[in-house]
Structure formats: structure tokens, C-alpha cells
Amino acid sequence: MRARAVLQYDGTAYRGWQRQADALTIQGTCETALARVLGPTDVVAAGRTDSGVHARGQVVHFDTAAGLPPAALRRAWNAYLPSDIWVARLGRAAPDFHARYDAVARTYRYRLALGRMAPSPFVRRFAWPVGRPLDWSRMETATRAIVGAHDFRRFAKGAGDHPPRPGMEPGRCVIRQARWIRSREGRVLEVTADRFLRHMVRALVGAIVAAGVGRIDVGEIRSALAGDGPRPRATYAPPQGLVLWAVEY
């Protein structure tokens, strides 16, 4: 059986998704727990989240010949996982389903904590506390600028989650939607794209916030997306505010 599961995790204690010999990772922890149920098993994820990044809708697949019903397998796997990783759903998948390469879009959410509650340890674990006033007119203009098909290599490190479609430039991604949502602690950027390059969302948020505090002009973002200018003079947003929210197939 090829199984498909949805994982939720708090990435604070982990060096990202991908298995590493000398570090605690989400993939390594998931596979160690699953091995106690099925024996050695490779778990493939839709997206390789970075160190400190969280997930609410991480999709994975793996193969098993154990014959356990999905509901029993989910219970057994959860029993051996630590409290900061949870298998929310698990079911049968088509034999050729691939969690990473079959994905057509991914949605990330990035949380900004604003106001007097921003420094609270119960907030900042999952958000970027921004202590300066933000010009939301500039923020919205910068956010609209990133929507569409652009070359995002100046907002990223390394390769993306999967290769671009034939005929598409290596750094080209298509952002279908980017919008700010009000939350109790501040604002949340929700961004959906066909694929993401490494650190891309954090780089974009860092640039948008830099525009919001007046450190850079929105034109720097547009110029970088067009390939005419250098990377904007902005830092990466910290990882704890980022959540892999959902994956579409």
C-alpha cells in the first residue's frame, strides 16, 4: 500500500525537514517512529521545510506491505511520535502518487506579531515580533508586486521544491495569490504558488516589511523580480513565523 498522510508539526526544536546524520529533523523523527511500527521506511514530503519552520498541512507518502488499516497505522505512528509532531490524517493513495512531484500548488502563511503582545513568549514562538510602525499602504503595494510569474532567484537560496516545467526559467515561479489577513496578534501573509525556492517566502516577507518601515522603496522589489536590479536591501524574516499551510494536487 502507498499511504498518504498529512502532518502537523512545531518546527522549533528541529533542523528542518530533511534527514541529517548529526541533527534532529522532522523526517528523521518521523521515520524513527514509523520504523517501530513497520520497520525501516522512507517518508517523502511535499516540501522540505527549513530549520525552525512549522507545518499545518505537510503531505507525505510512504510504502508499506504490513497490511495495517490506515486508521490503525495512524494511531500506531502517533503513539511513537513526540508531542510536537502529529499525523492529522492518513489514508490510501494511488500506487504512483508522489507527495512532492504531484503537487500543483503550495500555500504558506507567515505571521507578524504587532502591538503590545508581540514580545510575549506565547506569541513570538510562532511569529515575527515587529516593534516598529508599518505603513500598510506600502506593504500592500509591495505585496501586489510579487503576484504573478517572476524570476525569484534574488529572493532565494538554492533550488526550488521541484524542477520548473519544461521551457520555464530555473528561478521562475507563479504566485497565484498573496494577501494579508488580520489576526488577533497582528497580520498574516498568505501566499500560494506553483512552487517555492529555498527561503523564498522569508525573503519576500523581509523585503515587504523593509518597505513597510521605509527602509527600501517598492521599486527595489519590482526591479529584483524583473531581473534588472540586485537583491533588495532587506534581511530574511525569521523562520518561526512561517507555516506550510496546505498543499494542492
C-alpha positions as CSV (number, residue, x, y, z in Angstrom):
1,M,0.0,0.0,0.0
2,R,1.1,3.5,-0.7
3,A,0.0,5.6,2.2
4,R,-0.6,9.4,2.1
5,A,-0.6,11.4,5.3
6,V,-1.0,15.0,6.5
7,L,1.4,16.0,9.2
8,Q,1.3,19.0,11.6
9,Y,4.4,20.0,13.5
10,D,6.1,22.7,15.6
11,G,9.5,23.0,14.0
12,T,11.1,24.9,16.8
13,A,13.3,22.1,18.0
14,Y,14.2,20.7,14.6
15,R,16.9,21.4,11.9
16,G,14.2,21.4,9.2
17,W,12.5,18.5,7.4
18,Q,15.3,16.7,5.7
19,R,17.1,13.8,7.4
20,Q,20.6,14.6,8.7
21,A,23.1,12.3,10.4
22,D,24.1,14.8,13.0
23,A,21.0,16.8,13.7
24,L,17.4,16.3,14.9
25,T,15.0,16.7,12.0
26,I,11.3,16.2,11.3
27,Q,11.9,13.5,8.6
28,G,14.4,11.6,10.8
29,T,12.0,11.7,13.8
30,C,9.0,10.6,11.7
31,E,11.0,7.7,10.2
32,T,12.3,6.5,13.5
33,A,8.8,6.4,15.0
34,L,7.3,4.7,11.9
35,A,10.1,2.1,11.9
36,R,8.8,0.9,15.3
37,V,5.5,0.1,13.6
38,L,6.6,-1.0,10.1
39,G,10.4,-1.5,10.1
40,P,12.7,0.9,8.1
41,T,10.5,3.1,6.0
42,D,11.3,6.1,3.8
43,V,8.9,9.1,4.2
44,V,8.7,11.6,1.3
45,A,7.4,15.1,1.9
46,A,5.7,17.6,-0.3
47,G,8.1,20.4,0.9
48,R,11.4,20.4,2.7
49,T,10.7,23.0,5.4
50,D,13.8,24.7,6.8
51,S,15.1,24.9,10.4
52,G,12.5,26.3,12.8
53,V,9.7,26.4,10.2
54,H,6.3,24.8,11.1
55,A,3.7,22.9,9.2
56,R,-0.1,22.5,9.4
57,G,-0.6,20.7,6.1
58,Q,2.6,18.9,5.2
59,V,1.7,16.0,2.9
60,V,3.9,12.8,2.9
61,H,3.8,9.4,1.3
62,F,5.4,6.1,2.1
63,D,5.0,2.4,1.1
64,T,4.1,-0.5,3.4
65,A,3.3,-4.2,2.9
66,A,2.3,-4.6,6.6
67,G,-1.5,-4.8,5.8
68,L,-2.5,-2.5,8.7
69,P,-5.7,-0.5,8.1
70,P,-5.0,3.2,7.7
71,A,-6.7,4.2,10.9
72,A,-4.7,1.7,12.9
73,L,-1.5,2.7,11.2
74,R,-2.2,6.4,12.0
75,R,-2.8,5.6,15.7
76,A,0.3,3.4,16.0
77,W,2.5,6.0,14.3
78,N,1.2,8.8,16.5
79,A,1.9,6.7,19.6
80,Y,5.6,6.8,18.9
81,L,5.9,10.4,17.8
82,P,6.8,13.3,20.1
83,S,4.2,15.8,21.1
84,D,5.3,18.4,18.6
85,I,4.6,16.2,15.6
86,W,1.1,14.8,14.8
87,V,-0.3,12.7,12.0
88,A,-3.6,14.5,11.4
89,R,-4.8,12.3,8.6
90,L,-3.7,9.1,6.9
91,G,-5.2,7.1,4.0
92,R,-4.5,5.0,0.9
93,A,-3.1,6.7,-2.2
94,A,-2.7,5.7,-5.8
95,P,0.3,3.4,-6.3
96,D,2.1,6.2,-8.3
97,F,1.2,9.1,-6.1
98,H,4.2,11.3,-5.2
99,A,3.8,13.8,-2.4
100,R,6.4,16.2,-3.8
101,Y,6.2,15.9,-7.6
102,D,2.4,15.6,-7.9
103,A,1.9,18.9,-6.0
104,V,0.5,21.7,-8.2
105,A,0.5,24.4,-5.6
106,R,1.6,25.1,-2.0
107,T,0.3,27.7,0.4
108,Y,2.4,29.2,3.2
109,R,1.4,31.6,5.9
110,Y,3.7,34.0,7.6
111,R,2.7,35.6,10.9
112,L,3.7,39.1,12.0
113,A,3.1,39.9,15.7
114,L,2.3,43.6,16.2
115,G,1.4,45.7,19.2
116,R,1.9,45.3,22.9
117,M,1.5,41.5,22.9
118,A,4.2,40.9,20.3
119,P,7.1,40.2,22.7
120,S,5.0,37.5,24.6
121,P,6.7,34.1,24.6
122,F,3.4,32.6,23.7
123,V,3.2,34.7,20.6
124,R,6.8,35.0,19.3
125,R,7.3,31.2,19.2
126,F,5.1,31.3,16.0
127,A,5.5,34.8,14.8
128,W,8.0,37.6,14.0
129,P,7.5,40.4,16.6
130,V,7.8,43.7,14.7
131,G,8.1,46.6,17.1
132,R,8.1,49.4,14.6
133,P,5.0,51.0,12.9
134,L,4.3,49.7,9.5
135,D,3.0,51.7,6.5
136,W,0.3,49.3,5.3
137,S,-0.3,51.2,2.1
138,R,3.4,50.5,1.1
139,M,3.1,46.9,2.4
140,E,0.0,46.2,0.2
141,T,1.7,47.8,-2.8
142,A,4.8,45.6,-2.3
143,T,2.6,42.5,-1.8
144,R,0.8,43.1,-5.1
145,A,4.1,43.4,-6.8
146,I,5.1,39.8,-6.1
147,V,1.9,38.3,-7.5
148,G,2.2,36.6,-11.0
149,A,5.1,34.9,-12.8
150,H,8.5,36.3,-11.9
151,D,12.2,35.3,-11.5
152,F,12.5,34.9,-7.8
153,R,16.2,33.9,-7.7
154,R,17.1,37.2,-5.9
155,F,14.7,36.2,-3.2
156,A,16.0,32.7,-2.6
157,K,18.9,30.3,-1.9
158,G,19.4,27.2,-4.0
159,A,16.9,25.3,-6.0
160,G,13.1,25.0,-5.5
161,D,10.9,22.2,-4.2
162,H,10.9,20.7,-7.7
163,P,12.2,21.5,-11.1
164,P,10.3,24.0,-13.2
165,R,8.1,22.9,-16.0
166,P,9.7,22.4,-19.4
167,G,10.5,25.7,-21.1
168,M,10.3,27.6,-17.8
169,E,13.3,29.5,-16.5
170,P,15.0,28.0,-13.4
171,G,14.0,30.7,-11.0
172,R,10.6,31.3,-12.3
173,C,7.6,30.7,-10.0
174,V,4.0,31.7,-10.4
175,I,2.4,33.3,-7.3
176,R,-1.3,32.9,-7.6
177,Q,-2.3,34.8,-4.5
178,A,-0.7,36.9,-1.8
179,R,-2.8,38.6,0.8
180,W,-2.6,39.9,4.3
181,I,-5.1,38.6,6.9
182,R,-5.8,40.3,10.2
183,S,-5.2,38.1,13.3
184,R,-5.5,38.6,17.0
185,E,-1.8,39.2,17.4
186,G,-1.2,41.2,14.1
187,R,-1.3,40.2,10.4
188,V,-0.7,37.0,8.5
189,L,0.6,36.9,4.9
190,E,-0.9,34.0,3.0
191,V,0.9,33.2,-0.3
192,T,0.1,30.4,-2.8
193,A,2.4,29.5,-5.7
194,D,3.1,26.6,-8.1
195,R,6.4,26.2,-6.4
196,F,8.8,28.0,-4.0
197,L,12.5,28.4,-4.0
198,R,14.5,27.9,-0.8
199,H,13.9,30.7,1.8
200,M,11.7,32.4,-0.8
201,V,8.8,33.3,1.5
202,R,11.1,34.5,4.2
203,A,13.0,36.7,1.8
204,L,9.8,38.2,0.4
205,V,8.4,38.9,3.8
206,G,11.6,40.5,4.8
207,A,11.5,42.8,1.8
208,I,7.9,43.7,2.2
209,V,8.4,44.6,5.9
210,A,11.5,46.6,4.9
211,A,9.3,48.6,2.5
212,G,6.7,49.0,5.3
213,V,9.2,50.6,7.7
214,G,10.6,52.8,4.9
215,R,14.0,51.1,4.7
216,I,13.6,50.3,0.9
217,D,11.4,51.5,-1.9
218,V,8.9,49.2,-3.5
219,G,10.8,49.8,-6.8
220,E,13.7,47.7,-5.4
221,I,11.3,44.7,-5.1
222,R,10.0,45.2,-8.6
223,S,13.4,45.6,-10.1
224,A,14.7,42.5,-8.4
225,L,11.7,40.5,-9.7
226,A,12.3,41.7,-13.2
227,G,16.0,40.8,-13.0
228,D,17.1,44.4,-13.5
229,G,18.4,45.1,-10.0
230,P,20.2,43.4,-7.1
231,R,18.6,41.7,-4.2
232,P,16.6,44.3,-2.1
233,R,18.4,45.6,1.0
234,A,16.4,43.5,3.4
235,T,17.1,40.6,5.8
236,Y,15.3,37.3,5.7
237,A,12.3,37.2,8.0
238,P,13.0,34.8,10.9
239,P,11.8,31.2,10.5
240,Q,9.5,30.9,13.4
241,G,6.7,32.9,11.7
242,L,6.5,30.6,8.7
243,V,4.0,27.7,8.4
244,L,3.5,25.3,5.5
245,W,-0.3,25.7,5.4
246,A,-1.6,23.5,2.6
247,V,-0.6,21.5,-0.5
248,E,-2.8,21.1,-3.6
249,Y,-2.8,18.2,-6.0
